[in-house]
Amino acid sequence: MPVDDKPIPTQPPSRTDQLLQDKFIEDLIGQSGRMDDLARQLITLELAVAGLYAAALKLLAGAECAIDIGIWLYLAFGCWGIALALALSSLIPRRYEVDMNRLFGDRSEGAFSIQGYFRQSALHKRWLLLPSALLCFIGICAAVLTLF
């Protein structure tokens, strides 16, 4: 089969294609920052809920300070404590080995591509924040059960 030396006709991407590509890249890069914002909001929520609940218990107990401490109270504050620890740990920077010569691709030889770095950073934070939110909700449910 003879080799054809004719050049392949090409054209630059359209303005729409370029804009879509730029927005995709911005979104990929911004995921980690959005996870940080979510972590800050979860920390605020977890501290506020636990603090308000503790203040309400103190007000309900009155002068005698006698509160029936049961398993639900321990569970509520335990869940809130673990949730807070998970949310705080998502804000601690991690060190990733990145191959600066590769833009795309899977992890090879222990190093991430640049795109893989952004994906892995956001994924790590997501896997800490999902259980944090779930534990906060479980803590709220346990706190409600202390009333019964």
Backbone as ProteinMPNN parsed JSONL, in Angstrom:
{"seq_chain_A": "MPVDDKPIPTQPPSRTDQLLQDKFIEDLIGQSGRMDDLARQLITLELAVAGLYAAALKLLAGAECAIDIGIWLYLAFGCWGIALALALSSLIPRRYEVDMNRLFGDRSEGAFSIQGYFRQSALHKRWLLLPSALLCFIGICAAVLTLF", "coords_chain_A": {"N_chain_A": [[0.848, -1.168, 0.0], [0.752, 2.089, -0.979], [2.248, 4.995, 0.438], [0.621, 7.934, 1.184], [1.549, 11.18, 0.685], [0.107, 13.441, 1.123], [-0.962, 16.204, 3.024], [-3.026, 16.035, 5.949], [-6.096, 17.605, 6.111], [-6.765, 20.096, 8.474], [-8.312, 22.059, 11.093], [-8.472, 24.775, 13.387], [-9.999, 24.404, 16.678], [-13.455, 25.308, 17.09], [-14.836, 28.383, 18.404], [-16.764, 27.802, 20.329], [-16.17, 25.114, 20.968], [-13.622, 25.492, 22.072], [-14.26, 27.114, 24.261], [-15.889, 25.358, 25.745], [-13.996, 23.41, 26.375], [-12.21, 24.927, 27.933], [-13.885, 25.603, 30.121], [-14.395, 23.064, 31.149], [-11.855, 22.363, 32.064], [-11.459, 24.388, 33.974], [-13.49, 23.678, 35.754], [-12.634, 21.158, 36.602], [-10.248, 21.826, 37.905], [-11.284, 23.463, 39.899], [-12.708, 21.785, 41.617], [-11.499, 20.784, 43.975], [-11.26, 23.106, 45.509], [-13.962, 23.688, 45.887], [-14.651, 21.541, 47.48], [-13.186, 22.201, 49.752], [-14.606, 24.489, 50.552], [-17.048, 23.286, 51.183], [-16.197, 21.7, 53.325], [-15.548, 23.673, 55.22], [-18.091, 24.741, 55.681], [-19.393, 22.489, 56.724], [-17.918, 22.12, 59.075], [-18.602, 24.44, 60.467], [-21.377, 23.991, 60.756], [-21.389, 21.577, 62.23], [-20.098, 22.313, 64.602], [-21.858, 24.313, 65.474], [-24.33, 22.949, 65.793], [-23.7, 21.02, 67.775], [-22.886, 22.739, 69.842], [-25.209, 24.315, 70.282], [-26.95, 22.295, 71.071], [-25.736, 21.385, 73.423], [-25.982, 23.721, 74.958], [-28.768, 23.897, 75.083], [-29.325, 21.589, 76.552], [-28.172, 22.292, 78.981], [-29.795, 24.453, 79.715], [-32.264, 23.139, 79.931], [-31.761, 21.433, 82.038], [-31.623, 23.023, 84.237], [-31.218, 24.442, 87.532], [-30.443, 22.274, 89.096], [-28.809, 20.719, 87.542], [-29.049, 18.102, 86.616], [-28.923, 15.664, 84.381], [-30.116, 13.06, 82.444], [-27.895, 10.899, 81.38], [-27.435, 9.005, 78.678], [-27.021, 6.28, 76.31], [-27.684, 7.42, 73.847], [-26.997, 10.091, 74.058], [-24.212, 9.951, 74.324], [-23.69, 8.778, 71.854], [-24.565, 10.797, 70.111], [-22.791, 13.024, 70.625], [-20.399, 11.695, 70.162], [-20.598, 11.019, 67.427], [-20.703, 13.605, 66.347], [-18.181, 14.526, 67.105], [-16.424, 12.794, 65.694], [-17.256, 13.392, 63.102], [-16.499, 16.07, 62.937], [-13.72, 15.783, 63.168], [-13.173, 14.396, 60.765], [-13.976, 16.3, 58.848], [-12.204, 18.393, 59.424], [-9.775, 17.095, 58.865], [-9.952, 16.875, 56.136], [-9.222, 19.331, 55.253], [-6.537, 19.497, 55.624], [-3.544, 19.788, 53.927], [-2.34, 17.469, 51.49], [0.452, 15.618, 50.287], [1.241, 14.939, 47.009], [2.718, 12.9, 44.541], [3.607, 14.102, 41.495], [3.818, 13.841, 38.032], [5.119, 16.153, 36.129], [5.39, 16.246, 33.424], [3.328, 14.972, 32.206], [0.104, 15.533, 31.136], [-2.403, 14.235, 31.056], [-3.927, 11.079, 31.902], [-3.616, 7.883, 33.606], [-2.439, 6.962, 36.895], [0.941, 6.37, 36.949], [3.862, 4.56, 37.667], [3.83, 5.42, 40.315], [3.366, 8.144, 40.241], [1.118, 10.851, 39.693], [-0.643, 12.141, 36.829], [-1.024, 15.562, 35.765], [-3.747, 16.195, 35.495], [-4.74, 13.967, 36.853], [-3.835, 14.506, 39.426], [-5.468, 16.704, 40.248], [-7.967, 15.465, 40.155], [-7.631, 13.342, 42.037], [-7.101, 14.733, 44.403], [-9.548, 16.086, 44.892], [-11.204, 13.845, 45.084], [-10.189, 12.515, 47.338], [-10.852, 14.358, 49.355], [-13.62, 14.304, 49.097], [-14.211, 11.697, 49.952], [-13.718, 11.946, 52.64], [-15.487, 13.93, 53.451], [-18.097, 13.044, 52.861], [-18.674, 10.878, 54.769], [-18.453, 12.494, 57.015], [-20.611, 14.297, 56.821], [-22.7, 12.437, 56.946], [-22.308, 11.327, 59.503], [-22.771, 13.596, 61.039], [-25.503, 13.948, 60.597], [-26.464, 11.53, 61.712], [-25.723, 12.003, 64.341], [-27.44, 14.131, 64.943], [-29.906, 12.791, 64.787], [-29.545, 10.95, 66.894], [-29.39, 12.78, 68.988], [-31.979, 13.754, 69.017], [-33.27, 11.435, 69.839], [-32.499, 11.314, 72.486], [-34.338, 12.741, 73.822], [-36.48, 11.153, 74.284]], "CA_chain_A": [[0.0, 0.0, 0.0], [1.61, 3.268, -1.058], [2.063, 6.036, 1.447], [0.179, 9.191, 0.584], [2.233, 12.287, 1.349], [-0.751, 14.615, 1.214], [-1.269, 16.56, 4.422], [-4.406, 15.88, 6.402], [-6.651, 18.944, 6.365], [-7.203, 20.34, 9.854], [-8.682, 23.433, 11.396], [-8.483, 24.968, 14.839], [-11.33, 24.202, 17.255], [-14.339, 26.474, 17.048], [-14.865, 29.169, 19.644], [-17.599, 27.047, 21.264], [-15.385, 23.966, 21.421], [-12.558, 25.989, 22.934], [-14.884, 27.568, 25.501], [-16.278, 24.157, 26.497], [-12.773, 22.803, 26.881], [-11.708, 25.785, 29.011], [-14.781, 25.465, 31.273], [-14.15, 21.744, 31.707], [-10.595, 22.419, 32.794], [-11.699, 25.211, 35.162], [-14.302, 22.893, 36.673], [-11.773, 20.118, 37.152], [-9.315, 22.462, 38.828], [-12.028, 24.061, 41.0], [-13.376, 20.811, 42.469], [-10.845, 20.726, 45.285], [-11.639, 24.329, 46.219], [-15.362, 23.552, 46.323], [-14.643, 20.6, 48.61], [-12.72, 22.97, 50.906], [-15.735, 25.311, 50.989], [-17.994, 22.381, 51.834], [-15.625, 21.319, 54.621], [-15.709, 24.802, 56.136], [-19.503, 24.83, 56.048], [-19.684, 21.363, 57.601], [-17.306, 22.4, 60.378], [-19.464, 25.437, 61.111], [-22.628, 23.328, 61.113], [-21.154, 20.589, 63.282], [-19.834, 23.029, 65.859], [-23.065, 25.027, 65.886], [-25.337, 21.997, 66.27], [-23.254, 20.465, 69.057], [-22.909, 23.818, 70.837], [-26.598, 24.638, 70.604], [-27.528, 21.172, 71.8], [-25.18, 21.423, 74.783], [-26.599, 24.855, 75.649], [-30.158, 23.536, 75.36], [-29.316, 20.63, 77.661], [-27.871, 23.042, 80.197], [-30.999, 25.214, 80.06], [-33.31, 22.204, 80.342], [-31.404, 20.816, 83.312], [-31.917, 23.989, 85.294], [-30.243, 24.658, 88.603], [-29.939, 21.027, 89.68], [-27.817, 20.167, 86.608], [-29.208, 16.655, 86.537], [-29.314, 15.241, 83.04], [-30.01, 11.618, 82.26], [-26.918, 10.633, 80.326], [-27.632, 7.663, 78.146], [-26.249, 5.894, 75.13], [-27.98, 8.31, 72.733], [-26.216, 11.323, 74.24], [-22.833, 9.609, 73.965], [-23.654, 8.567, 70.411], [-24.696, 12.096, 69.434], [-21.54, 13.784, 70.712], [-19.35, 10.902, 69.506], [-20.732, 11.209, 65.977], [-20.313, 14.979, 66.021], [-16.724, 14.634, 67.247], [-15.774, 12.121, 64.563], [-17.584, 14.174, 61.904], [-15.648, 17.259, 62.967], [-12.348, 15.356, 62.866], [-13.097, 14.089, 59.334], [-14.048, 17.553, 58.087], [-10.934, 19.104, 59.619], [-8.684, 16.4, 58.178], [-10.049, 17.118, 54.689], [-8.581, 20.618, 54.959], [-5.082, 19.372, 55.772], [-2.961, 19.499, 52.602], [-1.622, 16.212, 51.287], [1.515, 15.674, 49.285], [1.07, 13.984, 45.92], [3.798, 12.873, 43.569], [3.02, 14.465, 40.202], [4.71, 13.885, 36.87], [4.809, 17.427, 35.479], [5.491, 16.093, 31.971], [2.116, 14.322, 31.698], [-1.115, 16.272, 31.437], [-3.535, 13.335, 31.21], [-3.594, 9.672, 32.039], [-3.712, 7.26, 34.918], [-1.234, 6.992, 37.726], [1.962, 5.426, 36.498], [5.122, 4.606, 38.415], [3.644, 6.133, 41.571], [3.135, 9.581, 40.056], [-0.111, 11.251, 39.008], [-0.572, 13.175, 35.803], [-1.534, 16.815, 36.318], [-5.187, 16.02, 35.618], [-4.946, 12.979, 37.918], [-3.629, 15.179, 40.71], [-6.666, 17.457, 40.601], [-9.037, 14.496, 40.419], [-7.359, 12.609, 43.275], [-7.228, 15.664, 45.518], [-10.976, 16.271, 45.145], [-11.758, 12.549, 45.486], [-9.782, 12.28, 48.731], [-11.671, 15.228, 50.211], [-15.003, 13.819, 49.047], [-14.323, 10.493, 50.781], [-13.718, 12.365, 54.036], [-16.638, 14.794, 53.74], [-19.347, 12.276, 52.835], [-18.953, 10.301, 56.083], [-18.607, 13.577, 57.977], [-21.999, 14.757, 56.733], [-23.553, 11.353, 57.421], [-22.165, 11.243, 60.961], [-23.448, 14.765, 61.603], [-26.93, 13.632, 60.566], [-26.701, 10.483, 62.714], [-25.634, 12.681, 65.636], [-28.691, 14.881, 65.139], [-30.938, 11.794, 65.078], [-29.292, 10.462, 68.25], [-29.742, 13.85, 69.909], [-33.443, 13.752, 69.114], [-33.668, 10.255, 70.614], [-32.242, 11.515, 73.917], [-35.519, 13.381, 74.401], [-37.497, 10.139, 74.557]], "C_chain_A": [[0.898, 1.237, 0.0], [1.244, 4.285, 0.027], [1.718, 7.328, 0.735], [0.811, 10.339, 1.362], [1.397, 13.545, 1.442], [-1.023, 14.924, 2.681], [-2.753, 16.368, 4.723], [-4.948, 17.266, 6.7], [-7.158, 19.045, 7.813], [-7.633, 21.79, 9.986], [-8.694, 23.585, 12.91], [-9.896, 24.741, 15.381], [-12.149, 25.485, 17.191], [-14.302, 27.185, 18.39], [-15.668, 28.436, 20.72], [-16.836, 25.852, 21.829], [-14.285, 24.403, 22.389], [-13.107, 26.441, 24.287], [-15.308, 26.385, 26.372], [-15.066, 23.478, 27.122], [-12.206, 23.611, 28.047], [-12.554, 25.638, 30.272], [-14.613, 24.113, 31.944], [-12.89, 21.753, 32.563], [-10.748, 23.252, 34.058], [-12.5, 24.44, 36.205], [-13.463, 21.816, 37.357], [-10.826, 20.692, 38.192], [-10.042, 22.991, 40.059], [-12.69, 23.078, 41.948], [-12.782, 20.765, 43.867], [-11.197, 21.946, 46.126], [-13.076, 24.277, 46.712], [-15.474, 22.577, 47.483], [-14.15, 21.298, 49.883], [-13.835, 23.859, 51.449], [-16.776, 24.467, 51.715], [-17.486, 21.974, 53.21], [-15.79, 22.449, 55.636], [-17.161, 24.939, 56.597], [-19.901, 23.683, 56.978], [-19.111, 21.587, 58.998], [-18.159, 23.396, 61.14], [-20.758, 24.791, 61.595], [-22.435, 22.37, 62.283], [-20.874, 21.257, 64.628], [-21.093, 23.722, 66.371], [-24.106, 24.071, 66.462], [-24.945, 21.439, 67.633], [-23.302, 21.527, 70.154], [-24.32, 24.2, 71.247], [-27.252, 23.522, 71.412], [-27.023, 21.151, 73.244], [-25.798, 22.571, 75.588], [-28.052, 24.548, 76.001], [-30.249, 22.535, 76.501], [-29.066, 21.334, 78.989], [-29.097, 23.836, 80.646], [-32.116, 24.3, 80.551], [-33.034, 21.596, 81.703], [-31.709, 21.744, 84.477], [-30.817, 24.044, 86.333], [-29.67, 23.351, 89.137], [-28.921, 20.319, 88.796], [-27.871, 18.647, 86.535], [-29.753, 16.299, 85.161], [-29.119, 13.737, 82.968], [-29.096, 11.344, 81.071], [-27.068, 9.184, 79.91], [-26.796, 7.439, 76.91], [-26.466, 6.86, 73.964], [-27.193, 9.614, 72.831], [-24.754, 11.09, 73.875], [-22.696, 9.43, 72.448], [-23.712, 9.893, 69.658], [-23.371, 12.86, 69.449], [-20.368, 13.023, 70.102], [-19.385, 11.076, 67.994], [-20.297, 12.606, 65.574], [-18.798, 15.159, 66.126], [-15.984, 13.994, 66.087], [-16.031, 12.89, 63.272], [-16.704, 15.415, 61.817], [-14.209, 16.903, 62.621], [-12.181, 15.049, 61.378], [-13.102, 15.364, 58.493], [-12.748, 18.349, 58.225], [-9.795, 18.431, 58.864], [-8.759, 16.581, 56.668], [-9.389, 18.435, 54.293], [-7.058, 20.568, 55.071], [-4.487, 19.002, 54.411], [-2.223, 18.163, 52.594], [-0.57, 16.416, 50.208], [1.281, 14.558, 48.262], [2.295, 14.05, 45.023], [3.182, 13.062, 42.19], [4.109, 14.493, 39.142], [4.327, 15.116, 36.052], [4.875, 17.347, 33.952], [4.255, 15.435, 31.366], [0.899, 15.135, 32.111], [-2.266, 15.345, 31.788], [-3.026, 11.923, 31.458], [-3.723, 9.198, 33.467], [-2.391, 7.383, 35.65], [-0.258, 5.95, 37.2], [3.238, 5.654, 37.293], [5.004, 5.463, 39.676], [3.344, 7.611, 41.442], [1.83, 9.815, 39.298], [0.218, 12.163, 37.838], [-1.124, 14.45, 36.438], [-3.047, 16.732, 36.496], [-5.509, 15.038, 36.751], [-4.761, 13.574, 39.3], [-4.887, 15.917, 41.143], [-7.835, 16.525, 40.925], [-8.835, 13.807, 41.764], [-7.513, 13.501, 44.495], [-8.702, 15.866, 45.884], [-11.616, 14.972, 45.632], [-11.421, 12.24, 46.939], [-10.638, 13.107, 49.69], [-13.119, 14.754, 50.243], [-15.183, 12.608, 49.946], [-14.186, 10.794, 52.267], [-14.982, 13.148, 54.389], [-17.974, 14.056, 53.69], [-19.633, 11.603, 54.185], [-19.124, 11.373, 57.156], [-20.045, 14.083, 57.988], [-22.961, 13.693, 57.261], [-23.491, 11.229, 58.94], [-22.82, 12.434, 61.656], [-24.951, 14.508, 61.661], [-27.284, 12.567, 61.6], [-26.645, 11.087, 64.111], [-26.894, 13.47, 65.949], [-29.829, 13.916, 65.485], [-30.776, 11.241, 66.499], [-29.664, 11.517, 69.293], [-31.245, 13.938, 70.096], [-33.913, 12.582, 69.974], [-33.377, 10.401, 72.107], [-33.45, 12.138, 74.601], [-36.588, 12.359, 74.78], [-37.075, 9.17, 75.624]], "O_chain_A": [[1.721, 1.402, 0.901], [0.095, 4.4, 0.453], [2.413, 7.762, -0.184], [0.62, 10.447, 2.573], [1.909, 14.606, 1.798], [-1.282, 14.023, 3.479], [-3.609, 16.523, 3.852], [-4.337, 18.023, 7.453], [-7.887, 18.177, 8.294], [-7.361, 22.626, 9.125], [-8.907, 22.61, 13.63], [-10.874, 24.868, 14.645], [-11.612, 26.592, 17.233], [-13.801, 26.653, 19.38], [-15.292, 28.449, 21.892], [-16.858, 25.612, 23.036], [-14.051, 23.75, 23.406], [-12.502, 26.185, 25.329], [-15.113, 26.402, 27.588], [-15.116, 23.028, 28.267], [-11.769, 23.035, 29.043], [-12.011, 25.556, 31.374], [-14.679, 24.015, 33.17], [-12.876, 21.205, 33.666], [-10.229, 22.876, 35.109], [-12.222, 24.535, 37.4], [-13.584, 21.601, 38.563], [-10.628, 20.095, 39.25], [-9.482, 22.974, 41.155], [-13.193, 23.49, 42.994], [-13.525, 20.713, 44.848], [-11.41, 21.826, 47.332], [-13.387, 24.752, 47.805], [-16.302, 22.765, 48.374], [-14.645, 21.014, 50.974], [-13.998, 23.977, 52.663], [-17.321, 24.884, 52.737], [-18.264, 21.909, 54.162], [-16.138, 22.199, 56.79], [-17.423, 25.219, 57.766], [-20.667, 23.889, 57.919], [-19.763, 21.272, 59.993], [-18.412, 23.215, 62.332], [-21.183, 25.025, 62.726], [-23.234, 22.358, 63.22], [-21.362, 20.808, 65.666], [-21.362, 23.715, 67.572], [-24.697, 24.352, 67.504], [-25.77, 21.392, 68.545], [-23.715, 21.238, 71.277], [-24.594, 24.388, 72.432], [-28.023, 23.787, 72.335], [-27.797, 20.925, 74.174], [-26.103, 22.406, 76.769], [-28.517, 24.896, 77.086], [-31.154, 22.622, 77.331], [-29.684, 21.003, 80.001], [-29.4, 23.882, 81.838], [-32.835, 24.649, 81.487], [-33.964, 21.276, 82.443], [-32.02, 21.288, 85.577], [-29.656, 23.738, 86.063], [-28.524, 23.321, 89.586], [-28.235, 19.408, 89.259], [-26.838, 17.99, 86.406], [-30.9, 16.601, 84.831], [-28.086, 13.211, 83.379], [-29.477, 11.531, 79.915], [-26.853, 8.265, 80.699], [-25.984, 8.275, 76.513], [-25.549, 7.099, 73.179], [-26.775, 10.174, 71.817], [-24.13, 11.915, 73.206], [-21.719, 9.871, 71.843], [-22.991, 10.088, 68.68], [-22.889, 13.291, 68.402], [-19.439, 13.639, 69.579], [-18.349, 11.256, 67.354], [-19.6, 12.778, 64.573], [-18.202, 15.872, 65.319], [-15.035, 14.569, 65.554], [-15.134, 13.028, 62.44], [-16.222, 15.766, 60.74], [-13.549, 17.625, 61.874], [-11.16, 15.401, 60.788], [-12.33, 15.492, 57.543], [-12.255, 18.912, 57.247], [-8.945, 19.108, 58.286], [-7.744, 16.457, 55.982], [-9.038, 18.631, 53.13], [-6.373, 21.501, 54.654], [-4.888, 18.005, 53.812], [-1.571, 17.788, 53.568], [-0.699, 17.278, 49.338], [1.142, 13.388, 48.62], [2.84, 15.126, 44.776], [2.337, 12.273, 41.767], [5.173, 15.084, 39.328], [3.311, 15.108, 35.357], [4.46, 18.28, 33.264], [4.14, 15.348, 30.143], [0.69, 15.394, 33.296], [-3.028, 15.626, 32.713], [-1.851, 11.62, 31.249], [-3.911, 9.979, 34.399], [-1.382, 7.837, 35.109], [-0.611, 4.783, 37.031], [3.637, 6.789, 37.553], [5.952, 6.147, 40.061], [3.088, 8.273, 42.448], [1.487, 9.069, 38.38], [1.227, 12.868, 37.85], [-1.643, 14.402, 37.554], [-3.576, 17.15, 37.526], [-6.447, 15.259, 37.518], [-5.452, 13.189, 40.243], [-5.327, 15.774, 42.284], [-8.597, 16.774, 41.859], [-9.777, 13.701, 42.55], [-8.014, 13.05, 45.525], [-9.059, 15.821, 47.061], [-12.482, 15.002, 46.506], [-12.271, 11.757, 47.686], [-11.091, 12.604, 50.718], [-13.77, 14.796, 51.288], [-16.199, 12.495, 50.633], [-14.522, 9.938, 53.085], [-15.489, 13.037, 55.505], [-18.897, 14.42, 54.419], [-20.741, 11.745, 54.703], [-19.871, 11.17, 58.113], [-20.629, 14.274, 59.055], [-23.93, 14.018, 57.948], [-24.521, 11.046, 59.589], [-23.366, 12.288, 62.749], [-25.598, 14.814, 62.663], [-28.296, 12.689, 62.292], [-27.439, 10.717, 64.976], [-27.361, 13.477, 67.087], [-30.626, 14.197, 66.379], [-31.761, 11.084, 67.221], [-30.19, 11.186, 70.356], [-31.728, 14.17, 71.204], [-34.854, 12.726, 70.754], [-33.957, 9.676, 72.915], [-33.575, 12.072, 75.824], [-37.511, 12.683, 75.528], [-37.83, 8.258, 75.962]]}, "name": "protein", "num_of_chains": 1, "seq": "MPVDDKPIPTQPPSRTDQLLQDKFIEDLIGQSGRMDDLARQLITLELAVAGLYAAALKLLAGAECAIDIGIWLYLAFGCWGIALALALSSLIPRRYEVDMNRLFGDRSEGAFSIQGYFRQSALHKRWLLLPSALLCFIGICAAVLTLF"}
